[in-house]
Amino acid sequence: MSPEVMRIERSIVGSDLPFATKVRELHRHWEEASLLAPILVNRDRASQLSLLLFVYQWCDESAREIRAVYGEEFVELTEAVDGQAPYPSFFMRLGPGQQLSATLSREDREGERWQVQIRLRFPNEPGPVLAHWSHRTSNWTRPQVEALLLSLLSSLERTHAASPHRSGP
């Protein structure tokens, strides 16, 4: 069992969530982990495209939660990933300038090794920043993607708090 899986399990079990919520989250986590396991060990295009589709699903689910707090117009998520495109991708925009984009990219010239790259765009930054989670792996998990989205939201909230003349985000 990977350290990431153990960390997630400990965070669910040790949380202050109601027991019924813990049971659902634990089940969802293990179900997702079993689906991701064969994908994460392979770097071929098909496996990494599957990972990109998972990332899209996590962003779609997160978008619903974010809209419930910030409103419908606050979040823009592109249509589902086109797996037939040479470099499938999607983006999710939050508020006026925060954006997460994910792309299936080749790691080698032959196109035998692929990876999902995630970039973040913050307002007042010259360009997108390539997100890295771990130097040991370039695969993505739900908590990592959610942490990136929370980072974008935190940036927006900090900007809002520093600007006394702006109304809500």
C-alpha positions as CSV (number, residue, x, y, z in Angstrom):
1,M,0.0,0.0,0.0
2,S,1.4,3.4,-1.0
3,P,2.2,6.1,1.6
4,E,-0.3,8.4,-0.2
5,V,-3.1,5.8,0.2
6,M,-2.3,5.3,3.8
7,R,-2.2,9.1,4.4
8,I,-5.6,9.6,2.8
9,E,-7.1,6.7,4.8
10,R,-5.7,8.2,8.1
11,S,-7.1,11.6,7.2
12,I,-10.6,10.2,6.6
13,V,-10.6,8.0,9.7
14,G,-9.1,10.7,12.0
15,S,-11.3,13.5,10.7
16,D,-14.2,15.2,12.6
17,L,-16.7,14.1,9.9
18,P,-19.8,12.3,11.0
19,F,-19.4,8.5,11.0
20,A,-21.7,7.9,8.0
21,T,-19.7,10.5,5.9
22,K,-16.4,8.7,6.9
23,V,-17.9,5.4,5.8
24,R,-18.9,6.8,2.4
25,E,-15.5,8.6,1.9
26,L,-13.5,5.6,2.9
27,H,-15.5,3.4,0.4
28,R,-15.1,6.0,-2.3
29,H,-11.4,6.3,-1.7
30,W,-10.7,2.5,-1.9
31,E,-13.0,2.1,-4.9
32,E,-11.1,4.9,-6.7
33,A,-7.7,3.6,-5.6
34,S,-8.5,0.2,-7.1
35,L,-9.5,1.8,-10.4
36,L,-6.5,4.0,-10.5
37,A,-3.9,1.4,-9.6
38,P,-3.4,-0.2,-13.0
39,I,-3.5,3.2,-14.7
40,L,-0.8,4.8,-12.5
41,V,1.8,2.2,-13.2
42,N,1.7,2.6,-17.0
43,R,3.0,5.6,-19.0
44,D,1.4,4.6,-22.3
45,R,-1.1,7.0,-24.0
46,A,-4.2,5.0,-23.2
47,S,-3.4,4.8,-19.4
48,Q,-2.5,8.4,-19.1
49,L,-5.6,9.4,-21.1
50,S,-7.6,7.4,-18.5
51,L,-5.9,9.4,-15.8
52,L,-6.7,12.7,-17.5
53,L,-10.4,11.6,-17.6
54,F,-10.2,11.0,-13.8
55,V,-8.7,14.5,-13.3
56,Y,-11.5,15.9,-15.4
57,Q,-14.1,14.0,-13.3
58,W,-12.6,15.3,-10.1
59,C,-12.7,18.9,-11.5
60,D,-16.3,18.4,-12.5
61,E,-17.3,17.2,-9.1
62,S,-15.3,20.0,-7.5
63,A,-16.9,22.6,-9.8
64,R,-20.3,21.6,-8.3
65,E,-19.1,22.2,-4.8
66,I,-17.4,25.5,-5.7
67,R,-20.6,26.7,-7.5
68,A,-22.6,26.0,-4.4
69,V,-20.5,28.5,-2.5
70,Y,-19.5,31.1,-5.1
71,G,-22.3,30.9,-7.6
72,E,-23.0,29.4,-11.0
73,E,-21.1,32.0,-13.0
74,F,-17.9,31.7,-10.9
75,V,-16.8,28.4,-12.5
76,E,-16.2,27.6,-16.1
77,L,-15.2,24.0,-17.0
78,T,-14.7,23.1,-20.7
79,E,-16.6,20.2,-22.2
80,A,-15.5,16.6,-21.7
81,V,-12.0,15.7,-22.8
82,D,-11.8,14.7,-26.5
83,G,-9.7,11.5,-26.3
84,Q,-9.1,11.5,-30.1
85,A,-7.3,14.9,-30.1
86,P,-3.6,14.7,-30.5
87,Y,-3.0,16.3,-27.1
88,P,-6.3,16.0,-25.2
89,S,-6.8,18.7,-22.6
90,F,-9.3,20.8,-20.6
91,F,-9.4,23.8,-18.4
92,M,-11.3,25.0,-15.4
93,R,-11.5,28.8,-14.7
94,L,-12.4,30.1,-11.3
95,G,-13.4,33.7,-10.9
96,P,-11.8,36.5,-12.9
97,G,-8.4,35.0,-13.5
98,Q,-7.5,31.7,-11.7
99,Q,-7.3,28.7,-14.0
100,L,-6.3,25.0,-13.9
101,S,-5.5,23.4,-17.2
102,A,-4.6,19.7,-17.7
103,T,-3.1,18.3,-20.9
104,L,-1.9,14.8,-22.0
105,S,1.7,15.4,-23.1
106,R,4.4,13.2,-24.6
107,E,7.4,12.5,-22.4
108,D,9.5,11.3,-25.3
109,R,9.8,11.9,-29.1
110,E,8.5,8.5,-30.0
111,G,5.2,9.0,-28.1
112,E,5.6,5.8,-26.1
113,R,5.7,7.6,-22.7
114,W,2.9,10.1,-21.8
115,Q,2.0,12.1,-18.7
116,V,-0.8,14.4,-17.5
117,Q,0.5,17.9,-17.0
118,I,-1.4,20.4,-14.9
119,R,-0.8,24.1,-15.1
120,L,-2.1,26.8,-12.8
121,R,-2.7,30.4,-13.8
122,F,-3.0,33.1,-11.2
123,P,-3.9,36.7,-11.9
124,N,-0.9,39.1,-11.8
125,E,1.4,36.3,-12.9
126,P,3.1,36.4,-16.3
127,G,2.0,32.9,-17.4
128,P,0.9,29.5,-16.2
129,V,2.9,27.6,-13.6
130,L,3.5,23.9,-14.1
131,A,2.2,22.1,-11.0
132,H,4.4,19.3,-9.5
133,W,3.2,17.2,-6.6
134,S,6.0,14.8,-6.0
135,H,9.4,14.3,-7.5
136,R,8.9,10.5,-7.2
137,T,5.8,10.4,-9.3
138,S,4.0,12.6,-11.8
139,N,0.7,10.9,-11.3
140,W,-2.2,12.8,-9.9
141,T,-4.7,11.8,-7.2
142,R,-8.0,13.4,-6.2
143,P,-6.6,15.1,-3.0
144,Q,-3.7,16.6,-5.0
145,V,-6.1,18.0,-7.6
146,E,-8.4,19.3,-4.9
147,A,-5.4,20.9,-3.2
148,L,-4.5,22.7,-6.4
149,L,-8.1,24.0,-6.7
150,L,-8.1,25.2,-3.1
151,S,-4.8,27.0,-3.8
152,L,-6.5,28.9,-6.6
153,L,-9.4,29.7,-4.4
154,S,-7.1,30.9,-1.6
155,S,-5.3,33.2,-4.0
156,L,-8.6,34.7,-5.0
157,E,-9.7,35.1,-1.4
158,R,-6.4,36.7,-0.5
159,T,-6.7,39.1,-3.4
160,H,-10.3,39.9,-2.3
161,A,-9.3,40.5,1.3
162,A,-6.5,42.9,0.2
163,S,-8.8,45.0,-1.9
164,P,-11.3,46.9,0.3
165,H,-13.3,48.3,-2.6
166,R,-14.3,45.0,-4.2
167,S,-17.5,43.2,-3.4
168,G,-17.5,39.4,-3.0
169,P,-15.4,37.1,-5.3
